[in-house]
Amino acid sequence: MGGSSATGSTADVALDEPKVTTTSARYPIGTPGQPWAENERATWRAQQAKKRSYETDVVRAVDRLRETFDVVEYGRVSYPPESYALFAIRSRAWRDALPCVLVTGGVHGYDTSGVHGALRFVEQRAAAYEGRVNLLVAPCVSPWAYERIHRWNANAVDPNRSFKEGGAAEEATALMKLVAPLRDRFVVHVDLHETTDTDETEFRPALAARDGVDHAPGEIPDGFYVVGDGDNPQVEFQRALIAAVAKVTHIAPPDAAGQIIGSPVVADGVIHYPFKKLGLCAGITNARFTTTTEVYPDSPRATPEQCIAAQVAAVCAAIDFALQRTF
C-alpha cells in the first residue's frame, strides 16, 4: 500500500498520493508542475524491464494446486505484445451454506510476499478449513507489475485506487467481476501487501511527477502493520492478526507523531483508511472482517521467509477470528 493518509480531517487524502510542498526531488520523467501525458507514460513504460517470470513463479505454482483445488481463469490483461491470464484458486468442496473467504495478493506487483504468501496459504494451510469455509484466492492480481516489481500497471495506473465503478485498471475490473456474485457472502477479505524502501526512492516520487505535484518525503515503517476500514472499524479483529504475526516477525512501531504512514495508530500496528471511498481492493466485498496487511521486506530484522510466513499467519488468524465469533 504505502503512502500518506489519515482518518478524520485528512480522510480525503489517498494512501500514497503526495502532499503538495515547496521542495521536491526532480524525477527524471516529465515537467515539474505538469501531469504526465501519454508521451511521458510511454517513456516511463519503456524503462520498465522484466525482472522475474509470472509464468514460472505463479502460473506453475497454481497448476500444481489443480489436483486439490478448482482453478478459475477469471480474466486476461493485455499490454501488447504481452498478455497475461488471471487465475483464482477456489475450494473444490464449495458449499453454498458455508461462509466465503477472499484472499488477494499482488495487487501491487512488488508485493512479493503477498503473492507467495497467498500461494503458501493454499499449499500448506487451506486444507484445515475444508468444510468450514469456501475459499477464493487470487494470488497475483497484477502480473505485468509482478514481473517488473512495480506498483503500477503498464499504463502507470495504480490498481489499488481502481476498485470502483469506472476504475482505470483492467486488473481491478477483472477481479471485481469475479467477486461480484459473492460480494454479500464474504465474511473475510485479507489483501496482502508490502511497504518497501522503494516507496520513498521510486514510487512516491514517480507518483508526484505523474500527477504534476511536488513530492513530500515520508518515513517507511520498520515492521508489520495492518490497515483496517475506517468506515467499518473492527479493531479486535485487527488485534488478532497482529498477535498472530508478532510470533513470526516484529510489528511496526508508531513514529514520533504516533502515526504510521501519516495515519493515527488506533491499536498496536493498526491504522485505518476508508476502503471503498479510496477504491482499494480491500473494499470490494461487503465482508464484516476486512484488512490490508503490510510487511517490510527491507528490514534488517526480517527475512523473505519471515515476510511470507507473516502473510500466512495473518490469513489464518483472520479466518479463525471470524469462525470463532460469527458461526
HULINQUI-V143937 format. One record per pair of residues at least 12 apart in sequence whose ideal C-beta (glycine too) atoms are under 10 Angstrom apart, sorted by the first residue. I is the first residue (numbers start at 1). J is the second residue. Records with the same first field share a line. If there is no record, write none. Layout:
I->J, J
This chain:
1->15, 16, 107, 108, 111, 151, 160, 191, 193, 194, 195, 199, 225, 227, 261, 271, 273, 280, 281, 282, 292, 293, 294
2->15, 16, 108, 110, 151, 160, 193, 194, 195, 196, 198, 199, 200, 203, 204, 207, 218, 220, 221, 261, 294
3->15, 16, 17, 18, 151, 158, 160, 195, 199, 203, 204, 207, 218, 261, 262, 263, 273
4->16, 17, 18, 19, 204, 216, 218, 219, 259, 261, 262, 263
5->17, 227, 230, 261, 262, 263, 271, 272, 273, 274, 278
6->230, 259, 260, 261, 262, 263, 264, 271, 272, 273
7->230, 231, 233, 263, 264, 266, 271, 272, 273, 274
8->230, 263, 264, 272
10->262, 263, 264
11->230, 231, 263, 272, 273, 274, 277, 278
12->274, 277, 278
13->262, 263, 273, 278
14->158, 160, 161, 207, 273, 274, 277, 278, 279, 280
15->158, 160, 161, 227, 261, 262, 263, 273, 278, 280, 292
16->108, 151, 158, 160, 161, 195, 199, 203, 204, 207, 218, 261, 262
17->158, 161, 204, 207, 208, 211, 213, 278
18->204, 205, 207, 208, 209, 210, 211, 213, 214, 215, 216, 217, 218
19->208, 213, 214, 215, 216, 218, 262
20->208, 211, 212, 213, 214, 215, 216
21->208, 213, 214, 215, 216, 217
22->214, 216
23->214, 215, 216, 217
24->205, 208, 209, 213, 214, 215, 216, 217
25->201, 204, 205, 208, 209, 214, 215, 217
26->205, 209, 215
27->44, 202, 204, 205, 206, 207, 208, 209, 210, 215
28->43, 44, 47, 205, 206, 209
29->41, 43, 44, 47, 156, 206, 209, 210
30->43, 44, 206, 208, 209, 210, 211, 212
31->209, 212
32->208, 209, 212, 213, 214
33->212, 213, 214
34->209, 211, 212
35->209, 210, 211, 212, 213
36->156, 206, 209, 210, 211, 212
38->155, 156
40->156, 209, 210
41->152, 154, 155, 156, 157, 210
42->155, 156
44->150, 152, 154, 155, 156, 206, 209, 210
45->79, 144, 148, 152, 153, 154, 155, 156
47->148
48->144, 145, 147, 148, 149, 150, 152, 154, 156
49->147, 148, 149
50->82, 144, 146, 147, 148, 149
51->109, 110, 146, 147, 148, 149, 150
52->109, 112, 146, 147, 148, 149
53->143, 146, 147
54->82, 84, 85, 106, 109, 115, 140, 142, 143, 144, 145, 146, 147
55->84, 85, 143, 147
56->147
57->112, 115, 116, 119, 139, 140, 143, 146, 147
58->84, 87, 105, 106, 115, 116, 118, 119, 139, 140, 143, 146, 147
59->71, 84, 85, 87, 140, 143
61->87, 89, 115, 116, 118, 119, 120, 122, 123, 139, 140
62->85, 87, 88, 89, 119, 122, 137, 139, 140
63->87
64->119, 122, 123
65->87, 89, 119, 122, 123, 126, 137, 139
66->89, 92
67->92
68->89, 91, 92, 122, 123, 126, 127, 130
69->88, 89, 90, 91, 92, 93, 122, 123, 126, 127, 130, 135, 137
70->88, 89, 90, 91, 92, 93, 94, 136
71->87, 88, 89, 90, 92
72->86, 87, 88, 89, 90, 136, 138, 178
73->85, 86, 87, 88
74->86, 87, 88, 90, 136, 138, 174, 175, 177, 178, 179
75->87, 88, 141, 170, 171, 173, 174, 175, 176, 177, 178
76->143, 170, 174
77->141, 142, 143, 144, 153, 154, 159, 169, 170, 171, 173, 174
78->144, 154, 170
79->143, 144, 153, 154, 155, 170
80->154
82->143, 144, 147, 154
83->143, 144
84->140, 142, 143, 144, 146, 147, 170, 171
85->143
86->138, 140, 141, 142, 143, 170, 171, 174, 175, 178
87->137, 138, 139, 140, 143
88->102, 103, 104, 135, 136, 137, 138, 139, 141, 174, 175, 178, 179
89->103, 118, 119, 121, 122, 123, 126, 135, 136, 137, 138, 139
90->134, 135, 136, 137, 138, 178
91->122, 126, 129, 130, 131, 132, 133, 134, 135, 136, 137
92->130, 135
93->130, 131, 134, 135
94->134, 135, 136
95->131, 132, 133, 134
96->134, 185
97->134
98->129, 130, 131, 132, 133, 134, 135, 185, 187, 327
99->132, 133, 134, 185, 186, 187, 188, 287, 288, 319, 322, 323, 326, 327
100->133, 134, 135, 136, 179, 182, 183, 184, 185, 186, 187, 188, 189, 285, 287
101->126, 129, 132, 133, 134, 135, 136, 137, 186, 187, 188, 189, 190, 285, 287, 289, 315, 318, 319, 322, 323
102->134, 135, 136, 137, 138, 175, 178, 179, 182, 183, 185, 186, 187, 188, 189, 190, 191, 281, 282, 284, 285, 287, 290
103->117, 118, 119, 121, 122, 126, 135, 136, 137, 138, 139, 188, 189, 190, 191, 192, 311, 312, 314, 315, 318, 319
104->118, 136, 137, 138, 139, 140, 141, 175, 179, 189, 190, 191, 192, 193, 281, 282, 284, 292
105->117, 118, 119, 120, 121, 137, 138, 139, 140, 141, 142, 146, 190, 191, 192, 193, 281, 293, 311, 315
106->118, 119, 138, 139, 140, 141, 142, 143, 145, 146, 159, 171, 191, 192, 193
107->138, 140, 141, 142, 145, 151, 158, 159, 160, 162, 163, 169, 171, 172, 175, 191, 192, 193, 280, 281, 282, 292
108->141, 142, 145, 146, 149, 150, 151, 152, 153, 158, 159, 160, 192, 193, 194, 195, 196, 203, 281
109->140, 141, 142, 143, 144, 145, 146, 147, 148, 149, 150, 151, 152, 153, 159, 171
110->142, 145, 146, 148, 149, 150, 151, 152, 193, 194, 195, 196, 198, 199, 202, 203, 297
111->140, 141, 142, 145, 146, 149, 151, 160, 191, 192, 193, 194, 195, 196, 293, 294, 295, 297, 307, 311
112->146, 149, 194, 196, 295, 297, 304, 307, 308
113->192, 193, 194, 293, 295, 296, 297, 302, 304, 305, 306, 307, 308, 309, 310, 311, 312
114->139, 140, 141, 146, 190, 191, 192, 193, 194, 292, 293, 294, 295, 307, 308, 311
115->139, 140, 141, 142, 143, 146, 192, 194, 308, 311
116->139, 140, 192, 304, 305, 307, 308, 311, 312
117->139, 190, 192, 194, 293, 295, 307, 308, 309, 310, 311, 312, 313, 314, 315
118->137, 138, 139, 140, 141, 190, 191, 192, 308, 311, 312, 315
119->137, 139, 140, 308, 311, 312
120->139, 305, 308, 309, 311, 312, 315
121->135, 137, 139, 190, 192, 308, 311, 312, 313, 314, 315, 316, 319
122->135, 137, 139, 312, 315
123->312
124->312, 316
125->312, 313, 315, 316, 319
126->315, 316, 319
128->316, 319, 320
129->315, 316, 319, 320, 323
132->319, 323, 327
133->186, 187, 188, 319, 322, 323, 327
134->182, 185, 186, 187
135->188, 315, 319
136->178, 179, 182, 186, 189, 285
137->190, 315
138->171, 174, 175, 178, 179, 191, 281
139->192
140->171
141->153, 159, 160, 163, 169, 171, 172, 174, 175, 191, 281
142->154, 158, 159, 160, 169, 170, 171, 172, 175
143->171
144->170, 171
145->157, 158, 159, 169, 171
149->196, 198, 202
150->198, 202, 203, 206
151->193, 196, 198, 199, 202, 203, 204, 206, 207
152->169, 203, 206, 207, 210
153->168, 169, 170, 171, 172
154->170
155->168, 169, 170
156->168, 206, 207, 209, 210
157->169, 170, 171, 172, 210
158->172, 203, 207, 210, 279
159->171, 172, 173, 174, 175, 279, 280, 281
160->172, 191, 193, 278, 279, 280, 281, 282, 292
161->278, 279, 280, 281
162->175, 176, 279, 280, 281
163->175, 176, 179, 191, 275, 276, 278, 279, 280, 281, 282, 283, 284
164->176, 276, 277, 278, 279, 280, 283, 284
165->279
166->279
167->279
168->279
169->279
171->281
172->279, 280, 281, 284
175->281, 284
176->281, 284, 285
178->284
179->281, 284, 285
180->284, 285
182->285, 286, 287
183->284, 285, 286, 287
184->285, 286, 287
185->285, 286, 287
186->284, 285, 286, 287, 288, 289, 290, 322
187->285, 286, 287, 288, 289, 290, 318, 319, 322, 323, 325, 326, 327
188->237, 285, 287, 288, 289, 290, 291, 315, 318, 319, 320, 321, 322, 323, 326
189->229, 275, 281, 282, 283, 284, 285, 286, 287, 288, 289, 290, 291, 292, 318
190->226, 241, 282, 287, 289, 290, 291, 292, 293, 311, 314, 315, 316, 317, 318, 319
191->227, 275, 280, 281, 282, 283, 284, 290, 291, 292, 293, 294
192->281, 291, 292, 293, 294, 295, 307, 308, 310, 311, 312, 314, 315
193->226, 227, 281, 282, 292, 293, 294, 295, 311
194->224, 293, 294, 295, 296, 297, 298, 307, 311
195->220, 221, 222, 223, 224, 225, 252, 260, 261, 294, 295, 296, 297, 298, 299
196->220, 294, 295, 296, 297, 298, 299
197->220, 296, 297, 298, 299
198->220, 298
199->218, 220, 261, 298
200->215, 217, 218, 219, 220
201->220
204->216, 217, 218
205->217
216->262
218->255, 261, 262
219->255, 256, 257, 259, 260, 261, 262
220->252, 261, 296, 298, 299
221->251, 252, 253, 254, 255, 259, 260, 261, 269, 271, 294, 296, 299
222->250, 251, 252, 253, 296, 298, 299, 300, 301, 302
223->245, 246, 249, 250, 251, 252, 253, 260, 269, 294, 295, 296, 299, 301, 302, 310
224->241, 242, 245, 246, 248, 249, 250, 251, 252, 269, 293, 294, 295, 296, 299, 302, 306, 307, 310, 311, 313, 314
225->238, 241, 242, 245, 251, 252, 253, 254, 260, 261, 263, 265, 268, 269, 270, 271, 292, 293, 294, 295, 296
226->238, 239, 241, 242, 245, 251, 252, 260, 267, 269, 270, 271, 272, 291, 292, 293, 294, 314, 318
227->260, 261, 263, 270, 271, 272, 273, 275, 280, 282, 290, 291, 292, 293, 294
228->241, 266, 267, 270, 271, 272, 273, 275, 282, 289, 290, 291, 292
229->272, 273, 274, 275, 276, 277, 280, 282, 283, 287, 288, 289, 290, 291, 292
230->263, 266, 271, 272, 273, 274, 275, 277, 278
231->272, 273, 274, 275, 276, 277, 283
232->272, 274, 275, 276, 283, 286, 287, 288, 289, 290
233->266, 267, 270, 272
234->270, 287, 288, 289, 290, 291, 321, 322, 325
235->266, 267, 270, 272
236->267, 289, 321, 325
237->270, 288, 289, 290, 291, 317, 318, 321, 322, 325
238->266, 267, 268, 269, 270, 271, 272, 289, 290, 291, 314, 317, 318, 321
239->266, 267, 268, 269, 270, 317, 321
240->289, 314, 317, 318, 320, 321, 322, 324, 325
241->269, 270, 289, 291, 293, 310, 313, 314, 315, 316, 317, 318, 320, 321
242->267, 268, 269, 270, 314, 317
243->268, 269, 313, 317, 321
244->310, 312, 313, 314, 315, 316, 317, 318, 320, 321
245->269, 293, 295, 306, 309, 310, 311, 312, 313, 314, 317
246->268, 269, 310, 313
247->309, 310, 313, 317
248->295, 302, 305, 306, 307, 308, 309, 310, 311, 312, 313, 314
249->295, 296, 299, 301, 302, 303, 305, 306, 307, 309, 310, 313
250->269, 296, 299, 301, 302, 306, 310
251->268, 269, 270, 310
252->265, 268, 269, 271, 294, 295, 296, 299
253->265, 268, 269
254->268, 269, 271
259->271
260->294
261->273, 294
269->294
270->291
271->292, 294
273->292
275->290, 291, 292
276->290
280->292
287->318, 322
288->322, 325, 326
289->318, 319, 321, 322, 325, 326
290->318
291->314, 315, 317, 318
292->314
293->310, 311, 313, 314, 315, 318
294->310, 314
295->307, 308, 309, 310, 311, 314
296->310
